[in-house]
Amino acid sequence: MKLVILDRDGTLNPLGDDYITSADEWTAVPGALEAVARLNHAGWHVVVATNQPGLGRGLFDVMALNAIHTKMHRQVAAVGGRIDAVFYCPHAADEDCSCRKPSPGLLEQIRDRYGVERQDVQVVGSCAVHLHAGAALGAQLHLVCTGQSAPLQPGSDLPAGLPPGTQVHASLGDFVDQLLPVVLASATPVPGQASVSAPTPTTGTVIV
Ligand SMILES: [Zn+2]
């Protein structure tokens, strides 16, 4: 089983000034959903783990969150990909739960569901709390330079506040480039240009 645990805000959708409270406000980071599809086609399961304290604070309800994720699932499916599930912490910071990242509870739930060895889980996101949850899990850590990490770039020193061993990638697509083995196209390869086969549209039930 190959498992990637993604963050949502700042990684799949841009960070706004405030919580995303409705599906209308949800848009994808350019290229991020296509990167999910490429993972899927290489046999990786993709699951999202996200803190949604706006629920606990009453800023939106579960129906609104489900509508946001339905839109996200549809857009991923439209580019031939699939997010298996979205695990979220609904608690506000002062509720002292074990699932709010950087606590590893949410990621532990996902790992238990899939039965993957800790060190084989790829935890990918753009914010420190997601990566600290991944570090507590014992996973492989990958920072993508979108969202709150947009000022960073690969090759520079790992900023303070990120777990040691975190690998830095310019984008989710660049992470996928590194993760997946290079497969040369069998038919008429174009020199200097990687060839990627068109993704097969995924249909079927989306598990939320
Ligand atoms: Zn929680």
Residues whose N, C-alpha, C, O or C-beta is under 5 A from the ligand:
A	BS01	ZN	C89 P90 H91 C97 S98 C99 R100
